[in-house]
Amino acid sequence: MKRIVILGPPGSGKGTQAKLISEKYGVPHISTGDVLRENISKKTKIGEIVKEYIERGELVPDEIIIKITIDKLIEAVNVSGGYILDGYPRTIPQAEALEKSIIKPEIVIDIKLSEDECVRRLTNRRYCPNCGEVYNMLLKPPRENEKCDKCNVKLLQREDDREDVIRRRFKEYYNKTKPVMDYYRSIGKLVEVDGGGSIEEIHKRILETLKFT
């Protein structure tokens, strides 16, 4: 079983790839965003603290993100022996805390994708307001144009999938995560994967990197 971190800019498909590996190989897929939302919905003590930060429009402090993420990873490792993590780490303190823990990753995959391709993909992303299923008019289109395959409901576009917002997010991502990638490169754990092409092509490259058969 592997302990895997997937990094990549918005639109690189890291969440999609993490889900595919999770489904195919039984590796639990853990997203920091999902962990935060889970704590908020369950009204845990730490969830209430997180909610206050979000409602004030402030970033959740590193120490809180570190605690809830590592707790979740330990739980996953105890149950299944591994995990695939996306959305974390985003800062050097987060990366260092994970590396010092008993469940540190064995490999960190960086899905490389150009800014223009990120824009092209994300401006074509749609979601179902009913079931939450995500589509892409280029890579994963619905069977019927602009309608959910499951619900037959008209698909919507996220407000932050506009070109100007995407370009800003792309720059913020690399400004914040370049030090993290440099950190993992310095300790020999970073592997870069070309994020171009279809979902299947990217998935094949990742599996070759992970040496799954």
Buried (B, 14 or more C-beta within 10 A) or exposed (E): EBBBBBBBBBBBBBBBBBBBBBEEBEBBBBBBEBBBBBBBEEEEEBBEBBBEBBEEEEEBEBEBBBEBBBEBBBBBBEEEEBBBBBBBBBBBBBBBBBBEBEBBBEBBBBBBBEBEBBBBBBBBBBBBEEEEBEBBBEBBBBEEEBBBBEBEBEBEBEEEBBEEBBBEBBEEBEEEBEEBBEBBBEEEBBBBBEBBEEBEEBBEBBBEBBEEE
